Amino acid sequence: MAKDSEFPPESYSGKDYHDPPPAPLFDPIELSKWSFYRALIAEFVATLLFLYIGVRTVIGQSVSTTAASPCGGVGILGIAWAFGGMIFVLVYCTAGISGGHINPAVTFGLFLARKVSLVRAVLYILAQCAGAIVGVGLAKGFQKSFYEMNGGAANVVAYGYTKGVGLAAEIIGTFVLVYTVFSATDPKRVARDSHVPVLAPLPIGFAVFMVHLATIPITGTGINPARSLGAAVIYNRKHAWDDQWIFWAGPFIGAAIAAFYYQFILRAGAIKALGSFRSGSQA
């Protein structure tokens, strides 16, 4: 006699996760929801705190180094930990409210992947830029003389590097970050790692840390247009604006490449779309 199956066939599911539907390009209904404005406030405050702590760390490192302190400052490693650690903390705090973008490049990449609507993407970027300007302004206000003396933590292509190298560093660095964001927030991974809630913020923060180690000597590490804009606006010197385009073009190009790579190659979005098209044409 054949052994009965322990589980009925209908108990099996094709997969243990569900991909959310693509976000609409325009969703005016969002504008009538308090949760949307709460998310904007969260992005503003998170970016403010990110820039305040990051810029204060850069200034503190410069002050310690020039003052010949016995500690010698935190160094590049400490600056990288400050930026990466703050992203870890802030993504953990705001992920359930706004998604924890804290970066226009991340928002742009998620918009290209249809994770957020155009309305949300544009207003997120505005909130992030405003928060960055206020955050750098606070850092300057508490220690204006040292802020001015040490270049205002503005992003510029370092002496000895070409603008092309600076642009490439920003593209690759942002690709690493946005690729990590897609991987860490993938519905499949979230479903299987839901019992460990820090697994998404941790690799994102660590990606920021690693990219800073690699690119601080080249560009001071932008990979976040709001961070670069906030420093340029508050410092407001010509050389801080000369390379500003690099810190917008580079991150946006890197984010677009990461979105395409993850959605259409790793997640086989192109193949799925082609399969749906063929099924529809045969019906």
N, C-alpha and C positions, 0 to 999 in steps of 0.2 A: 504494500500500500504506500502511495506517495505521501511524503511528509507535508503536512499543511504549512503554508507560509506563516511565519511568526507575525508579520505585519501585512495588512491588506494593501493592495496596490495603490489605493487612493491616498494612503498615508504618506506616500513619497511625493516630494516636491522637486521640481526641476532645479531650483536653487533656493538657498536660505536667505536671500536678500532681495530687495526690490530697488531698481533704479528709479529715482524720482523722475517725473515727466519734465521735459525741457521747459525752462522758464519762458514766458511770453516775451516778445520783444518790447512791447508796450503794455504796461499793466497799471492803468490809472487808478484801479481799485486800491492799490497799495497806499496811495496818498491819503486815503480816508481812514487808515488804520493806525492806532497809537503804537502798535508794535513796530511799525516802520520807522516812526520818529524816535522811538526808544533805541532802535538799532543805529540810527544816525548819531544820536548822542553818545552811544557806546563807542562808535568808531572815532568820533571827535576826541573823547576823553582818553581812549587807549592810545591814539597817535600822539596826543599831547604828552602823556606820561612817557611814552617810548622816546620821544625826542628830548624831553627834559633830562631823563636819566642818561641817555646816550651822550648828549652834548656835554652835560656836566662831567661825565667820565673822561671825555676827550680833553676838556679844559683842565681837569684835575691832573691828568697824566702830563700835560704840557707844563703846568705849574710846578709839579714835583720834579720834573726833569730839569727845568731851567733853574730851580732853586737849589739844585744839588742836594736834594733830600737824601737822607741815608736809605730810605726805602726805594728811591729811584723811580717812583711812579708805578702804575700797574702795567705799563707796556702795551704792545699790540695785543698780547694774549688777554690782558684784562679788559681792553676796549672791546675785543671780540666777544668776550663772555658777557659784558654789560649789554650789548645789543642783542646777542642770542638769548641770554637769560630773560631779558625783558619781553622778547617776543614769546618765549615759552610761557611766562606768567600771564601776559595779556591775552594770548590766544586761549589759554585755559579759562580765563575769567570771562571772556566775551563771546566765545564760540557759540554758546547757547542762545545768545541775544542777537548778534549781528553776523555771526559766522567767523568773527575774528580776523578780518582781512588786514587792517592796519597798514595797507600798502596799495596804492593805485594800480601797480602792476599785477598784484594778486587779483584785485577786483576785475581788471581788464581781462586777464586770463580766464577767470570764471565766467565772465560775460560771453567771451568767445565760445566757451563750452556750453552755453545756454544754462548755466547754473543760477544766474541772476538776470533780472530784466534790465533793459537799458535805463529806465528811470532810476532803479536802485543803484546801478553802477555809477551813473553820473553824480548822483547825490552823495554816494559813499565817497567818491573821489574828492568832491568839494569839501565834505566834512573832514576827511583825512588831511587835506592840504591846510585847512583852517586850524585843525588841531596841531599840526606840525609847526605852523607859524607861531601860535601861542606858546607851545612848549619851548621852542628855541628862545622866544621873547622872555619867558620866565627865567631860563638859564642865564641869559644875558643880564637880566635885571638883578639877579642875586650876586653877580660877580662881573660887573661890566668891564673893569679895567683888564682883568685876565682874559675875558672873552675877546676883547678887541686885540689884545696883545698876541693871542694865539690863533688868529685867523678865523674865529667864529665857527670852527668845526665845519667850514664850508667844503663841499666836494669840488675838487679840481683835479685835472690830470697832472700827476707829479712830474717834476723836471726829469728829463731823460726818457720819457715815454711819449709816443706820438698819440694824437687824438684817435687814430685807428685802433691802437692797442687799448686805449681807455674804453672805447666803444665796445670792443670785443670782450673786455673784462666784464663790463656791465651786462652784456648779452648773456654770456656764459653763467655769470653769477646769478642772474635772475632766473635763467633756465633751471638751475639747480634748485632754487627756492620754490618756484611755481610747480616744478615737477614733483617735489616733495609734498607740496600742499595737495596736489591731485592724488598722489599715492596714499597719503595719510587720511584723506577724507573720502576715499573710494567707498561706496556703499557695501561692497563685498567685504572689505577689510573692517569697516565699522561694525558690521553685523557679527563678525567672528571675534572681534577684539573688544566688544562692548563692555566686558567685565573689567577692563583696564582703561578707564577714561583718559589717562594722561598720555596714551600712546599716540594720539594725534598731535597735541601741542609739542611733545618732546622732540620728534624728528624735525618739525618745522623750526623750532628754536635752534636745534643743533645745526641745521642747514645754514641758518643765518650766521651762526658762530664760525663754521668752517669757511664760508664764503668771505667773511671779514678777514680771517687769517690770510687768505690768498690775495685779496684785492686791496687791503688798506694801503700797502706801499704804492699801488698804481693810481687809484682814484680816491682813496679815503673810504671807499666802499659806499656806493649809492644803493643800487638794487631796489630803491624805493623813491620814486619821484617826489613824494611828499616830504621825505627827509631832506632831499637835496634842495627843494624849493624853500622850505622853512628856513634852512640855514642861509640861503642866498638872500632871501627877503630881509631877514633881520641883520645880517652882516652888511649887505648892500655895498659891496665893492665891485669894481669892474671885473677883476679876475674871477670873482665868484659867479658872475653871469656869463663869462666868455664860453665856458664849457657846459653851461646848463642844458643845452640841447642833448648832450651825450647822456645825461642822467634822466632824460625822458625817453629818447629814442631807444637807447640800449635796453632798459627794463621792459618797455612795451614790446620790442622785438623778441626778447628772450621769453616773455610771458606767452606771446603768440605761438612761438615754436613749441614751448612746453605743452600748451593746450592742444595743439595739433598732434604732437607726438603721443600724448597720453590717450586722447579721445579716439583718434583715428588709426593708430597703430597698436598700442598696447591693449586698448579696449575694443579694437576692431570695429570702430564706428563706421568706417567706410564700407567694410564688408557687410555689416548689418543693414546699412542704408541701401546698398546695392541689392541685397537679398529681398528687402521689403519692396523695392521698386520692381523687381522681377516677378514677385508674387502678385503684386497689384496688376501688372501688365498681362499676366496669364489668366487672371480672373475674368 
